[in-house]
Amino acid sequence: MNANKISKQITVFTIGFIGFLSLLGIVGKSDYNQEVIYNMTETAYNVIVDSLGEGCSDTQIVKTYLNNKEYYDSLSW
């Protein structure tokens, strides 16, 4: 009976730990996206959003920007 209780505690702890690490990954990705968007020019941001559409996510914006960084950094209006 005692071994069963310990096994359940270990399982709950493991699930909680994995959940915690997952949340850290999500928050870290969100912070990274916000930092990249904050540091890009307004022109680059507007061109990317216009090409992707209004409903695009921050991750899509960052991915598009980083794939063509030299081009978007060269834009200036």
PQR file with spaces between the fields and no chain letter, atoms N, CA, C, O and H, PARSE charges and radii, in Angstrom:
ATOM       1  N    MET     1       0.828   -1.191    0.000 -0.4000 1.5000
ATOM       2  CA   MET     1       0.000    0.000    0.000 -0.0000 2.0000
ATOM       3  C    MET     1       0.873    1.256    0.000  0.5500 1.7000
ATOM       4  O    MET     1       0.587    2.206   -0.729 -0.5500 1.4000
ATOM       5  N    ASN     2       1.923    1.270    0.801 -0.4000 1.5000
ATOM       6  CA   ASN     2       2.805    2.424    0.898 -0.0000 2.0000
ATOM       7  C    ASN     2       3.549    2.657   -0.420  0.5500 1.7000
ATOM       8  O    ASN     2       3.739    3.802   -0.829 -0.5500 1.4000
ATOM       9  H    ASN     2       2.156    0.498    1.393  0.4000 1.0000
ATOM      10  N    ALA     3       3.966    1.591   -1.077 -0.4000 1.5000
ATOM      11  CA   ALA     3       4.662    1.716   -2.358 -0.0000 2.0000
ATOM      12  C    ALA     3       3.734    2.298   -3.417  0.5500 1.7000
ATOM      13  O    ALA     3       4.180    3.053   -4.281 -0.5500 1.4000
ATOM      14  H    ALA     3       3.812    0.660   -0.745  0.4000 1.0000
ATOM      15  N    ASN     4       2.461    1.960   -3.361 -0.4000 1.5000
ATOM      16  CA   ASN     4       1.485    2.483   -4.305 -0.0000 2.0000
ATOM      17  C    ASN     4       1.309    3.989   -4.117  0.5500 1.7000
ATOM      18  O    ASN     4       1.195    4.729   -5.094 -0.5500 1.4000
ATOM      19  H    ASN     4       2.099    1.346   -2.659  0.4000 1.0000
ATOM      20  N    LYS     5       1.288    4.440   -2.874 -0.4000 1.5000
ATOM      21  CA   LYS     5       1.142    5.868   -2.573 -0.0000 2.0000
ATOM      22  C    LYS     5       2.362    6.648   -3.071  0.5500 1.7000
ATOM      23  O    LYS     5       2.228    7.727   -3.648 -0.5500 1.4000
ATOM      24  H    LYS     5       1.381    3.839   -2.080  0.4000 1.0000
ATOM      25  N    ILE     6       3.536    6.096   -2.844 -0.4000 1.5000
ATOM      26  CA   ILE     6       4.768    6.743   -3.299 -0.0000 2.0000
ATOM      27  C    ILE     6       4.796    6.799   -4.825  0.5500 1.7000
ATOM      28  O    ILE     6       5.216    7.802   -5.401 -0.5500 1.4000
ATOM      29  H    ILE     6       3.646    5.219   -2.375  0.4000 1.0000
ATOM      30  N    SER     7       4.361    5.747   -5.469 -0.4000 1.5000
ATOM      31  CA   SER     7       4.317    5.713   -6.929 -0.0000 2.0000
ATOM      32  C    SER     7       3.390    6.800   -7.471  0.5500 1.7000
ATOM      33  O    SER     7       3.725    7.467   -8.450 -0.5500 1.4000
ATOM      34  H    SER     7       4.020    4.932   -5.002  0.4000 1.0000
ATOM      35  N    LYS     8       2.236    6.979   -6.846 -0.4000 1.5000
ATOM      36  CA   LYS     8       1.303    8.030   -7.271 -0.0000 2.0000
ATOM      37  C    LYS     8       1.911    9.412   -7.065  0.5500 1.7000
ATOM      38  O    LYS     8       1.748   10.293   -7.909 -0.5500 1.4000
ATOM      39  H    LYS     8       1.965    6.437   -6.051  0.4000 1.0000
ATOM      40  N    GLN     9       2.609    9.607   -5.951 -0.4000 1.5000
ATOM      41  CA   GLN     9       3.237   10.896   -5.677 -0.0000 2.0000
ATOM      42  C    GLN     9       4.313   11.206   -6.712  0.5500 1.7000
ATOM      43  O    GLN     9       4.429   12.339   -7.180 -0.5500 1.4000
ATOM      44  H    GLN     9       2.742    8.891   -5.266  0.4000 1.0000
ATOM      45  N    ILE    10       5.088   10.203   -7.058 -0.4000 1.5000
ATOM      46  CA   ILE    10       6.133   10.398   -8.069 -0.0000 2.0000
ATOM      47  C    ILE    10       5.502   10.732   -9.417  0.5500 1.7000
ATOM      48  O    ILE    10       6.002   11.597  -10.136 -0.5500 1.4000
ATOM      49  H    ILE    10       4.994    9.283   -6.678  0.4000 1.0000
ATOM      50  N    THR    11       4.418   10.061   -9.762 -0.4000 1.5000
ATOM      51  CA   THR    11       3.727   10.325  -11.028 -0.0000 2.0000
ATOM      52  C    THR    11       3.180   11.744  -11.065  0.5500 1.7000
ATOM      53  O    THR    11       3.341   12.445  -12.063 -0.5500 1.4000
ATOM      54  H    THR    11       4.012    9.359   -9.178  0.4000 1.0000
ATOM      55  N    VAL    12       2.533   12.173   -9.978 -0.4000 1.5000
ATOM      56  CA   VAL    12       1.978   13.527   -9.915 -0.0000 2.0000
ATOM      57  C    VAL    12       3.096   14.560   -9.991  0.5500 1.7000
ATOM      58  O    VAL    12       2.964   15.564  -10.690 -0.5500 1.4000
ATOM      59  H    VAL    12       2.402   11.603   -9.167  0.4000 1.0000
ATOM      60  N    PHE    13       4.196   14.322   -9.277 -0.4000 1.5000
ATOM      61  CA   PHE    13       5.326   15.243   -9.313 -0.0000 2.0000
ATOM      62  C    PHE    13       5.897   15.338  -10.725  0.5500 1.7000
ATOM      63  O    PHE    13       6.190   16.435  -11.201 -0.5500 1.4000
ATOM      64  H    PHE    13       4.303   13.506   -8.709  0.4000 1.0000
ATOM      65  N    THR    14       6.054   14.212  -11.391 -0.4000 1.5000
ATOM      66  CA   THR    14       6.610   14.190  -12.745 -0.0000 2.0000
ATOM      67  C    THR    14       5.716   14.947  -13.719  0.5500 1.7000
ATOM      68  O    THR    14       6.204   15.729  -14.535 -0.5500 1.4000
ATOM      69  H    THR    14       5.815   13.321  -11.005  0.4000 1.0000
ATOM      70  N    ILE    15       4.417   14.717  -13.636 -0.4000 1.5000
ATOM      71  CA   ILE    15       3.479   15.427  -14.513 -0.0000 2.0000
ATOM      72  C    ILE    15       3.523   16.928  -14.238  0.5500 1.7000
ATOM      73  O    ILE    15       3.520   17.731  -15.171 -0.5500 1.4000
ATOM      74  H    ILE    15       4.020   14.082  -12.974  0.4000 1.0000
ATOM      75  N    GLY    16       3.564   17.306  -12.968 -0.4000 1.5000
ATOM      76  CA   GLY    16       3.653   18.724  -12.608 -0.0000 2.0000
ATOM      77  C    GLY    16       4.934   19.359  -13.112  0.5500 1.7000
ATOM      78  O    GLY    16       4.921   20.487  -13.607 -0.5500 1.4000
ATOM      79  H    GLY    16       3.567   16.654  -12.210  0.4000 1.0000
ATOM      80  N    PHE    17       6.038   18.642  -12.990 -0.4000 1.5000
ATOM      81  CA   PHE    17       7.329   19.159  -13.435 -0.0000 2.0000
ATOM      82  C    PHE    17       7.351   19.347  -14.950  0.5500 1.7000
ATOM      83  O    PHE    17       7.845   20.360  -15.446 -0.5500 1.4000
ATOM      84  H    PHE    17       6.049   17.726  -12.589  0.4000 1.0000
ATOM      85  N    ILE    18       6.820   18.380  -15.676 -0.4000 1.5000
ATOM      86  CA   ILE    18       6.751   18.495  -17.136 -0.0000 2.0000
ATOM      87  C    ILE    18       5.855   19.664  -17.535  0.5500 1.7000
ATOM      88  O    ILE    18       6.181   20.407  -18.460 -0.5500 1.4000
ATOM      89  H    ILE    18       6.419   17.558  -15.273  0.4000 1.0000
ATOM      90  N    GLY    19       4.732   19.830  -16.844 -0.4000 1.5000
ATOM      91  CA   GLY    19       3.843   20.967  -17.108 -0.0000 2.0000
ATOM      92  C    GLY    19       4.536   22.292  -16.857  0.5500 1.7000
ATOM      93  O    GLY    19       4.385   23.235  -17.632 -0.5500 1.4000
ATOM      94  H    GLY    19       4.467   19.226  -16.092  0.4000 1.0000
ATOM      95  N    PHE    20       5.298   22.364  -15.768 -0.4000 1.5000
ATOM      96  CA   PHE    20       6.033   23.584  -15.435 -0.0000 2.0000
ATOM      97  C    PHE    20       7.057   23.918  -16.515  0.5500 1.7000
ATOM      98  O    PHE    20       7.164   25.069  -16.938 -0.5500 1.4000
ATOM      99  H    PHE    20       5.421   21.597  -15.138  0.4000 1.0000
ATOM     100  N    LEU    21       7.800   22.923  -16.955 -0.4000 1.5000
ATOM     101  CA   LEU    21       8.796   23.155  -18.009 -0.0000 2.0000
ATOM     102  C    LEU    21       8.134   23.578  -19.317  0.5500 1.7000
ATOM     103  O    LEU    21       8.671   24.409  -20.049 -0.5500 1.4000
ATOM     104  H    LEU    21       7.713   21.988  -16.611  0.4000 1.0000
ATOM     105  N    SER    22       6.981   23.010  -19.606 -0.4000 1.5000
ATOM     106  CA   SER    22       6.246   23.400  -20.815 -0.0000 2.0000
ATOM     107  C    SER    22       5.830   24.860  -20.751  0.5500 1.7000
ATOM     108  O    SER    22       5.954   25.590  -21.734 -0.5500 1.4000
ATOM     109  H    SER    22       6.545   22.334  -19.011  0.4000 1.0000
ATOM     110  N    LEU    23       5.337   25.283  -19.600 -0.4000 1.5000
ATOM     111  CA   LEU    23       4.951   26.688  -19.437 -0.0000 2.0000
ATOM     112  C    LEU    23       6.149   27.614  -19.588  0.5500 1.7000
ATOM     113  O    LEU    23       6.038   28.679  -20.196 -0.5500 1.4000
ATOM     114  H    LEU    23       5.236   24.689  -18.801  0.4000 1.0000
ATOM     115  N    LEU    24       7.286   27.218  -19.043 -0.4000 1.5000
ATOM     116  CA   LEU    24       8.493   28.033  -19.211 -0.0000 2.0000
ATOM     117  C    LEU    24       8.862   28.168  -20.685  0.5500 1.7000
ATOM     118  O    LEU    24       9.265   29.243  -21.128 -0.5500 1.4000
ATOM     119  H    LEU    24       7.376   26.353  -18.550  0.4000 1.0000
ATOM     120  N    GLY    25       8.727   27.093  -21.437 -0.4000 1.5000
ATOM     121  CA   GLY    25       9.023   27.140  -22.870 -0.0000 2.0000
ATOM     122  C    GLY    25       8.089   28.064  -23.616  0.5500 1.7000
ATOM     123  O    GLY    25       8.522   28.815  -24.489 -0.5500 1.4000
ATOM     124  H    GLY    25       8.400   26.220  -21.076  0.4000 1.0000
ATOM     125  N    ILE    26       6.809   28.018  -23.281 -0.4000 1.5000
ATOM     126  CA   ILE    26       5.823   28.882  -23.939 -0.0000 2.0000
ATOM     127  C    ILE    26       6.096   30.340  -23.619  0.5500 1.7000
ATOM     128  O    ILE    26       6.071   31.188  -24.511 -0.5500 1.4000
ATOM     129  H    ILE    26       6.457   27.408  -22.571  0.4000 1.0000
ATOM     130  N    VAL    27       6.358   30.637  -22.358 -0.4000 1.5000
ATOM     131  CA   VAL    27       6.627   32.019  -21.950 -0.0000 2.0000
ATOM     132  C    VAL    27       7.915   32.520  -22.593  0.5500 1.7000
ATOM     133  O    VAL    27       7.979   33.666  -23.037 -0.5500 1.4000
ATOM     134  H    VAL    27       6.379   29.948  -21.633  0.4000 1.0000
ATOM     135  N    GLY    28       8.931   31.680  -22.648 -0.4000 1.5000
ATOM     136  CA   GLY    28      10.196   32.070  -23.265 -0.0000 2.0000
ATOM     137  C    GLY    28      10.041   32.371  -24.743  0.5500 1.7000
ATOM     138  O    GLY    28      10.627   33.330  -25.246 -0.5500 1.4000
ATOM     139  H    GLY    28       8.878   30.749  -22.288  0.4000 1.0000
ATOM     140  N    LYS    29       9.266   31.568  -25.439 -0.4000 1.5000
ATOM     141  CA   LYS    29       9.030   31.792  -26.870 -0.0000 2.0000
ATOM     142  C    LYS    29       8.282   33.097  -27.090  0.5500 1.7000
ATOM     143  O    LYS    29       8.592   33.854  -28.010 -0.5500 1.4000
ATOM     144  H    LYS    29       8.790   30.789  -25.031  0.4000 1.0000
ATOM     145  N    SER    30       7.298   33.354  -26.244 -0.4000 1.5000
ATOM     146  CA   SER    30       6.519   34.586  -26.351 -0.0000 2.0000
ATOM     147  C    SER    30       7.404   35.808  -26.107  0.5500 1.7000
ATOM     148  O    SER    30       7.311   36.795  -26.836 -0.5500 1.4000
ATOM     149  H    SER    30       7.045   32.740  -25.496  0.4000 1.0000
ATOM     150  N    ASP    31       8.257   35.746  -25.091 -0.4000 1.5000
ATOM     151  CA   ASP    31       9.177   36.853  -24.813 -0.0000 2.0000
ATOM     152  C    ASP    31      10.131   37.079  -25.977  0.5500 1.7000
ATOM     153  O    ASP    31      10.401   38.221  -26.348 -0.5500 1.4000
ATOM     154  H    ASP    31       8.332   34.943  -24.499  0.4000 1.0000
ATOM     155  N    TYR    32      10.639   35.996  -26.553 -0.4000 1.5000
ATOM     156  CA   TYR    32      11.548   36.099  -27.691 -0.0000 2.0000
ATOM     157  C    TYR    32      10.854   36.776  -28.867  0.5500 1.7000
ATOM     158  O    TYR    32      11.414   37.676  -29.494 -0.5500 1.4000
ATOM     159  H    TYR    32      10.419   35.068  -26.251  0.4000 1.0000
ATOM     160  N    ASN    33       9.625   36.336  -29.165 -0.4000 1.5000
ATOM     161  CA   ASN    33       8.873   36.934  -30.269 -0.0000 2.0000
ATOM     162  C    ASN    33       8.663   38.422  -30.037  0.5500 1.7000
ATOM     163  O    ASN    33       8.854   39.221  -30.954 -0.5500 1.4000
ATOM     164  H    ASN    33       9.170   35.605  -28.656  0.4000 1.0000
ATOM     165  N    GLN    34       8.278   38.804  -28.838 -0.4000 1.5000
ATOM     166  CA   GLN    34       8.042   40.212  -28.534 -0.0000 2.0000
ATOM     167  C    GLN    34       9.327   41.032  -28.668  0.5500 1.7000
ATOM     168  O    GLN    34       9.292   42.169  -29.139 -0.5500 1.4000
ATOM     169  H    GLN    34       8.123   38.155  -28.093  0.4000 1.0000
ATOM     170  N    GLU    35      10.445   40.464  -28.259 -0.4000 1.5000
ATOM     171  CA   GLU    35      11.716   41.182  -28.369 -0.0000 2.0000
ATOM     172  C    GLU    35      12.103   41.402  -29.833  0.5500 1.7000
ATOM     173  O    GLU    35      12.551   42.490  -30.196 -0.5500 1.4000
ATOM     174  H    GLU    35      10.473   39.541  -27.876  0.4000 1.0000
ATOM     175  N    VAL    36      11.935   40.388  -30.666 -0.4000 1.5000
ATOM     176  CA   VAL    36      12.257   40.522  -32.093 -0.0000 2.0000
ATOM     177  C    VAL    36      11.345   41.559  -32.737  0.5500 1.7000
ATOM     178  O    VAL    36      11.814   42.412  -33.491 -0.5500 1.4000
ATOM     179  H    VAL    36      11.571   39.504  -30.371  0.4000 1.0000
ATOM     180  N    ILE    37      10.049   41.494  -32.449 -0.4000 1.5000
ATOM     181  CA   ILE    37       9.099   42.448  -33.029 -0.0000 2.0000
ATOM     182  C    ILE    37       9.400   43.862  -32.550  0.5500 1.7000
ATOM     183  O    ILE    37       9.322   44.807  -33.335 -0.5500 1.4000
ATOM     184  H    ILE    37       9.668   40.801  -31.836  0.4000 1.0000
ATOM     185  N    TYR    38       9.742   44.023  -31.279 -0.4000 1.5000
ATOM     186  CA   TYR    38      10.052   45.340  -30.728 -0.0000 2.0000
ATOM     187  C    TYR    38      11.268   45.954  -31.426  0.5500 1.7000
ATOM     188  O    TYR    38      11.323   47.168  -31.623 -0.5500 1.4000
ATOM     189  H    TYR    38       9.805   43.255  -30.641  0.4000 1.0000
ATOM     190  N    ASN    39      12.235   45.123  -31.799 -0.4000 1.5000
ATOM     191  CA   ASN    39      13.474   45.631  -32.385 -0.0000 2.0000
ATOM     192  C    ASN    39      13.433   45.776  -33.904  0.5500 1.7000
ATOM     193  O    ASN    39      14.367   46.329  -34.484 -0.5500 1.4000
ATOM     194  H    ASN    39      12.190   44.136  -31.639  0.4000 1.0000
ATOM     195  N    MET    40      12.376   45.296  -34.569 -0.4000 1.5000
ATOM     196  CA   MET    40      12.305   45.483  -36.019 -0.0000 2.0000
ATOM     197  C    MET    40      11.713   46.855  -36.333  0.5500 1.7000
ATOM     198  O    MET    40      11.017   47.449  -35.509 -0.5500 1.4000
ATOM     199  H    MET    40      11.616   44.846  -34.098  0.4000 1.0000
ATOM     200  N    THR    41      11.998   47.340  -37.524 -0.4000 1.5000
ATOM     201  CA   THR    41      11.471   48.651  -37.901 -0.0000 2.0000
ATOM     202  C    THR    41       9.963   48.574  -38.101  0.5500 1.7000
ATOM     203  O    THR    41       9.409   47.513  -38.388 -0.5500 1.4000
ATOM     204  H    THR    41      12.562   46.857  -38.194  0.4000 1.0000
ATOM     205  N    GLU    42       9.319   49.712  -37.944 -0.4000 1.5000
ATOM     206  CA   GLU    42       7.870   49.767  -38.131 -0.0000 2.0000
ATOM     207  C    GLU    42       7.501   49.432  -39.575  0.5500 1.7000
ATOM     208  O    GLU    42       6.484   48.790  -39.835 -0.5500 1.4000
ATOM     209  H    GLU    42       9.769   50.574  -37.712  0.4000 1.0000
ATOM     210  N    THR    43       8.341   49.877  -40.506 -0.4000 1.5000
ATOM     211  CA   THR    43       8.095   49.583  -41.918 -0.0000 2.0000
ATOM     212  C    THR    43       8.143   48.080  -42.169  0.5500 1.7000
ATOM     213  O    THR    43       7.267   47.531  -42.838 -0.5500 1.4000
ATOM     214  H    THR    43       9.168   50.399  -40.294  0.4000 1.0000
ATOM     215  N    ALA    44       9.159   47.420  -41.635 -0.4000 1.5000
ATOM     216  CA   ALA    44       9.275   45.969  -41.811 -0.0000 2.0000
ATOM     217  C    ALA    44       8.063   45.270  -41.212  0.5500 1.7000
ATOM     218  O    ALA    44       7.501   44.362  -41.824 -0.5500 1.4000
ATOM     219  H    ALA    44       9.870   47.867  -41.092  0.4000 1.0000
ATOM     220  N    TYR    45       7.662   45.688  -40.020 -0.4000 1.5000
ATOM     221  CA   TYR    45       6.495   45.085  -39.365 -0.0000 2.0000
ATOM     222  C    TYR    45       5.247   45.249  -40.229  0.5500 1.7000
ATOM     223  O    TYR    45       4.503   44.291  -40.439 -0.5500 1.4000
ATOM     224  H    TYR    45       8.119   46.425  -39.522  0.4000 1.0000
ATOM     225  N    ASN    46       5.021   46.457  -40.727 -0.4000 1.5000
ATOM     226  CA   ASN    46       3.824   46.715  -41.533 -0.0000 2.0000
ATOM     227  C    ASN    46       3.822   45.921  -42.837  0.5500 1.7000
ATOM     228  O    ASN    46       2.783   45.405  -43.246 -0.5500 1.4000
ATOM     229  H    ASN    46       5.626   47.235  -40.556  0.4000 1.0000
ATOM     230  N    VAL    47       4.977   45.822  -43.492 -0.4000 1.5000
ATOM     231  CA   VAL    47       5.070   45.064  -44.746 -0.0000 2.0000
ATOM     232  C    VAL    47       4.787   43.583  -44.487  0.5500 1.7000
ATOM     233  O    VAL    47       4.077   42.940  -45.261 -0.5500 1.4000
ATOM     234  H    VAL    47       5.822   46.241  -43.161  0.4000 1.0000
ATOM     235  N    ILE    48       5.336   43.050  -43.412 -0.4000 1.5000
ATOM     236  CA   ILE    48       5.124   41.635  -43.088 -0.0000 2.0000
ATOM     237  C    ILE    48       3.657   41.371  -42.759  0.5500 1.7000
ATOM     238  O    ILE    48       3.076   40.402  -43.246 -0.5500 1.4000
ATOM     239  H    ILE    48       5.912   43.572  -42.783  0.4000 1.0000
ATOM     240  N    VAL    49       3.056   42.230  -41.934 -0.4000 1.5000
ATOM     241  CA   VAL    49       1.648   42.038  -41.565 -0.0000 2.0000
ATOM     242  C    VAL    49       0.756   42.172  -42.793  0.5500 1.7000
ATOM     243  O    VAL    49      -0.216   41.430  -42.937 -0.5500 1.4000
ATOM     244  H    VAL    49       3.528   43.018  -41.538  0.4000 1.0000
ATOM     245  N    ASP    50       1.077   43.111  -43.680 -0.4000 1.5000
ATOM     246  CA   ASP    50       0.296   43.254  -44.914 -0.0000 2.0000
ATOM     247  C    ASP    50       0.393   42.004  -45.784  0.5500 1.7000
ATOM     248  O    ASP    50      -0.593   41.590  -46.394 -0.5500 1.4000
ATOM     249  H    ASP    50       1.866   43.714  -43.564  0.4000 1.0000
ATOM     250  N    SER    51       1.578   41.405  -45.841 -0.4000 1.5000
ATOM     251  CA   SER    51       1.742   40.222  -46.688 -0.0000 2.0000
ATOM     252  C    SER    51       1.123   38.971  -46.061  0.5500 1.7000
ATOM     253  O    SER    51       0.620   38.108  -46.780 -0.5500 1.4000
ATOM     254  H    SER    51       2.379   41.741  -45.346  0.4000 1.0000
ATOM     255  N    LEU    52       1.153   38.864  -44.735 -0.4000 1.5000
ATOM     256  CA   LEU    52       0.601   37.680  -44.067 -0.0000 2.0000
ATOM     257  C    LEU    52      -0.890   37.805  -43.791  0.5500 1.7000
ATOM     258  O    LEU    52      -1.594   36.799  -43.699 -0.5500 1.4000
ATOM     259  H    LEU    52       1.561   39.565  -44.150  0.4000 1.0000
ATOM     260  N    GLY    53      -1.367   39.021  -43.660 -0.4000 1.5000
ATOM     261  CA   GLY    53      -2.775   39.232  -43.319 -0.0000 2.0000
ATOM     262  C    GLY    53      -2.918   39.658  -41.866  0.5500 1.7000
ATOM     263  O    GLY    53      -2.051   39.383  -41.037 -0.5500 1.4000
ATOM     264  H    GLY    53      -0.795   39.838  -43.735  0.4000 1.0000
ATOM     265  N    GLU    54      -4.010   40.325  -41.575 -0.4000 1.5000
ATOM     266  CA   GLU    54      -4.218   40.896  -40.240 -0.0000 2.0000
ATOM     267  C    GLU    54      -4.252   39.863  -39.116  0.5500 1.7000
ATOM     268  O    GLU    54      -3.881   40.183  -37.987 -0.5500 1.4000
ATOM     269  H    GLU    54      -4.715   40.548  -42.249  0.4000 1.0000
ATOM     270  N    GLY    55      -4.683   38.648  -39.392 -0.4000 1.5000
ATOM     271  CA   GLY    55      -4.825   37.650  -38.336 -0.0000 2.0000
ATOM     272  C    GLY    55      -3.567   36.851  -38.046  0.5500 1.7000
ATOM     273  O    GLY    55      -3.635   35.828  -37.365 -0.5500 1.4000
ATOM     274  H    GLY    55      -4.984   38.388  -40.309  0.4000 1.0000
ATOM     275  N    CYS    56      -2.420   37.293  -38.546 -0.4000 1.5000
ATOM     276  CA   CYS    56      -1.198   36.514  -38.376 -0.0000 2.0000
ATOM     277  C    CYS    56      -0.708   36.562  -36.929  0.5500 1.7000
ATOM     278  O    CYS    56      -0.979   37.514  -36.198 -0.5500 1.4000
ATOM     279  H    CYS    56      -2.364   38.124  -39.100  0.4000 1.0000
ATOM     280  N    SER    57       0.006   35.533  -36.538 -0.4000 1.5000
ATOM     281  CA   SER    57       0.517   35.453  -35.170 -0.0000 2.0000
ATOM     282  C    SER    57       1.901   36.093  -35.087  0.5500 1.7000
ATOM     283  O    SER    57       2.568   36.313  -36.098 -0.5500 1.4000
ATOM     284  H    SER    57       0.226   34.759  -37.132  0.4000 1.0000
ATOM     285  N    ASP    58       2.312   36.385  -33.855 -0.4000 1.5000
ATOM     286  CA   ASP    58       3.649   36.931  -33.637 -0.0000 2.0000
ATOM     287  C    ASP    58       4.715   35.951  -34.124  0.5500 1.7000
ATOM     288  O    ASP    58       5.739   36.368  -34.666 -0.5500 1.4000
ATOM     289  H    ASP    58       1.771   36.207  -33.034  0.4000 1.0000
ATOM     290  N    THR    59       4.483   34.671  -33.937 -0.4000 1.5000
ATOM     291  CA   THR    59       5.444   33.659  -34.384 -0.0000 2.0000
ATOM     292  C    THR    59       5.604   33.691  -35.897  0.5500 1.7000
ATOM     293  O    THR    59       6.721   33.568  -36.399 -0.5500 1.4000
ATOM     294  H    THR    59       3.652   34.333  -33.497  0.4000 1.0000
ATOM     295  N    GLN    60       4.510   33.852  -36.629 -0.4000 1.5000
ATOM     296  CA   GLN    60       4.588   33.946  -38.091 -0.0000 2.0000
ATOM     297  C    GLN    60       5.350   35.196  -38.505  0.5500 1.7000
ATOM     298  O    GLN    60       6.153   35.153  -39.437 -0.5500 1.4000
ATOM     299  H    GLN    60       3.602   33.952  -36.220  0.4000 1.0000
ATOM     300  N    ILE    61       5.106   36.303  -37.826 -0.4000 1.5000
ATOM     301  CA   ILE    61       5.798   37.553  -38.142 -0.0000 2.0000
ATOM     302  C    ILE    61       7.293   37.389  -37.922  0.5500 1.7000
ATOM     303  O    ILE    61       8.093   37.764  -38.779 -0.5500 1.4000
ATOM     304  H    ILE    61       4.453   36.338  -37.069  0.4000 1.0000
ATOM     305  N    VAL    62       7.674   36.831  -36.780 -0.4000 1.5000
ATOM     306  CA   VAL    62       9.091   36.660  -36.452 -0.0000 2.0000
ATOM     307  C    VAL    62       9.756   35.703  -37.435  0.5500 1.7000
ATOM     308  O    VAL    62      10.868   35.966  -37.893 -0.5500 1.4000
ATOM     309  H    VAL    62       7.024   36.527  -36.084  0.4000 1.0000
ATOM     310  N    LYS    63       9.098   34.608  -37.763 -0.4000 1.5000
ATOM     311  CA   LYS    63       9.669   33.633  -38.696 -0.0000 2.0000
ATOM     312  C    LYS    63       9.892   34.267  -40.069  0.5500 1.7000
ATOM     313  O    LYS    63      10.943   34.072  -40.680 -0.5500 1.4000
ATOM     314  H    LYS    63       8.195   34.395  -37.391  0.4000 1.0000
ATOM     315  N    THR    64       8.909   35.024  -40.553 -0.4000 1.5000
ATOM     316  CA   THR    64       9.033   35.692  -41.848 -0.0000 2.0000
ATOM     317  C    THR    64      10.158   36.717  -41.815  0.5500 1.7000
ATOM     318  O    THR    64      10.955   36.800  -42.750 -0.5500 1.4000
ATOM     319  H    THR    64       8.055   35.182  -40.056  0.4000 1.0000
ATOM     320  N    TYR    65      10.223   37.489  -40.753 -0.4000 1.5000
ATOM     321  CA   TYR    65      11.256   38.516  -40.617 -0.0000 2.0000
ATOM     322  C    TYR    65      12.653   37.892  -40.602  0.5500 1.7000
ATOM     323  O    TYR    65      13.544   38.347  -41.319 -0.5500 1.4000
ATOM     324  H    TYR    65       9.575   37.422  -39.994  0.4000 1.0000
ATOM     325  N    LEU    66      12.843   36.864  -39.795 -0.4000 1.5000
ATOM     326  CA   LEU    66      14.174   36.266  -39.670 -0.0000 2.0000
ATOM     327  C    LEU    66      14.599   35.528  -40.935  0.5500 1.7000
ATOM     328  O    LEU    66      15.792   35.453  -41.231 -0.5500 1.4000
ATOM     329  H    LEU    66      12.120   36.494  -39.213  0.4000 1.0000
ATOM     330  N    ASN    67      13.641   34.980  -41.688 -0.4000 1.5000
ATOM     331  CA   ASN    67      13.983   34.310  -42.947 -0.0000 2.0000
ATOM     332  C    ASN    67      14.462   35.293  -44.009  0.5500 1.7000
ATOM     333  O    ASN    67      15.213   34.912  -44.908 -0.5500 1.4000
ATOM     334  H    ASN    67      12.672   35.041  -41.448  0.4000 1.0000
ATOM     335  N    ASN    68      14.037   36.558  -43.917 -0.4000 1.5000
ATOM     336  CA   ASN    68      14.402   37.585  -44.907 -0.0000 2.0000
ATOM     337  C    ASN    68      14.887   38.853  -44.208  0.5500 1.7000
ATOM     338  O    ASN    68      14.543   39.962  -44.617 -0.5500 1.4000
ATOM     339  H    ASN    68      13.428   36.867  -43.187  0.4000 1.0000
ATOM     340  N    LYS    69      15.678   38.689  -43.164 -0.4000 1.5000
ATOM     341  CA   LYS    69      16.079   39.811  -42.312 -0.0000 2.0000
ATOM     342  C    LYS    69      16.781   40.923  -43.087  0.5500 1.7000
ATOM     343  O    LYS    69      16.482   42.100  -42.886 -0.5500 1.4000
ATOM     344  H    LYS    69      15.957   37.789  -42.832  0.4000 1.0000
ATOM     345  N    GLU    70      17.697   40.567  -43.957 -0.4000 1.5000
ATOM     346  CA   GLU    70      18.431   41.593  -44.707 -0.0000 2.0000
ATOM     347  C    GLU    70      17.488   42.436  -45.552  0.5500 1.7000
ATOM     348  O    GLU    70      17.625   43.658  -45.610 -0.5500 1.4000
ATOM     349  H    GLU    70      17.939   39.611  -44.121  0.4000 1.0000
ATOM     350  N    TYR    71      16.537   41.789  -46.202 -0.4000 1.5000
ATOM     351  CA   TYR    71      15.571   42.517  -47.032 -0.0000 2.0000
ATOM     352  C    TYR    71      14.736   43.468  -46.176  0.5500 1.7000
ATOM     353  O    TYR    71      14.613   44.648  -46.503 -0.5500 1.4000
ATOM     354  H    TYR    71      16.425   40.796  -46.154  0.4000 1.0000
ATOM     355  N    TYR    72      14.168   42.966  -45.093 -0.4000 1.5000
ATOM     356  CA   TYR    72      13.290   43.798  -44.265 -0.0000 2.0000
ATOM     357  C    TYR    72      14.060   44.911  -43.556  0.5500 1.7000
ATOM     358  O    TYR    72      13.516   45.993  -43.336 -0.5500 1.4000
ATOM     359  H    TYR    72      14.268   42.007  -44.827  0.4000 1.0000
ATOM     360  N    ASP    73      15.319   44.655  -43.198 -0.4000 1.5000
ATOM     361  CA   ASP    73      16.127   45.710  -42.580 -0.0000 2.0000
ATOM     362  C    ASP    73      16.500   46.795  -43.583  0.5500 1.7000
ATOM     363  O    ASP    73      16.767   47.932  -43.194 -0.5500 1.4000
ATOM     364  H    ASP    73      15.761   43.776  -43.377  0.4000 1.0000
ATOM     365  N    SER    74      16.521   46.453  -44.875 -0.4000 1.5000
ATOM     366  CA   SER    74      16.887   47.448  -45.887 -0.0000 2.0000
ATOM     367  C    SER    74      15.721   48.359  -46.257  0.5500 1.7000
ATOM     368  O    SER    74      15.924   49.400  -46.881 -0.5500 1.4000
ATOM     369  H    SER    74      16.305   45.529  -45.191  0.4000 1.0000
ATOM     370  N    LEU    75      14.506   47.979  -45.880 -0.4000 1.5000
ATOM     371  CA   LEU    75      13.339   48.809  -46.192 -0.0000 2.0000
ATOM     372  C    LEU    75      13.342   50.059  -45.318  0.5500 1.7000
ATOM     373  O    LEU    75      13.546   49.988  -44.107 -0.5500 1.4000
ATOM     374  H    LEU    75      14.341   47.133  -45.372  0.4000 1.0000
ATOM     375  N    SER    76      13.115   51.193  -45.952 -0.4000 1.5000
ATOM     376  CA   SER    76      12.951   52.430  -45.170 -0.0000 2.0000
ATOM     377  C    SER    76      12.077   53.377  -45.958  0.5500 1.7000
ATOM     378  O    SER    76      12.354   53.691  -47.116 -0.5500 1.4000
ATOM     379  H    SER    76      12.949   51.251  -46.936  0.4000 1.0000
ATOM     380  N    TRP    77      11.026   53.823  -45.319 -0.4000 1.5000
ATOM     381  CA   TRP    77      10.115   54.763  -45.964 -0.0000 2.0000
ATOM     382  C    TRP    77      10.000   55.971  -45.094  0.5500 1.7000
ATOM     383  O    TRP    77       9.280   56.910  -45.434 -0.5500 1.4000
ATOM     384  H    TRP    77      10.800   53.568  -44.379  0.4000 1.0000
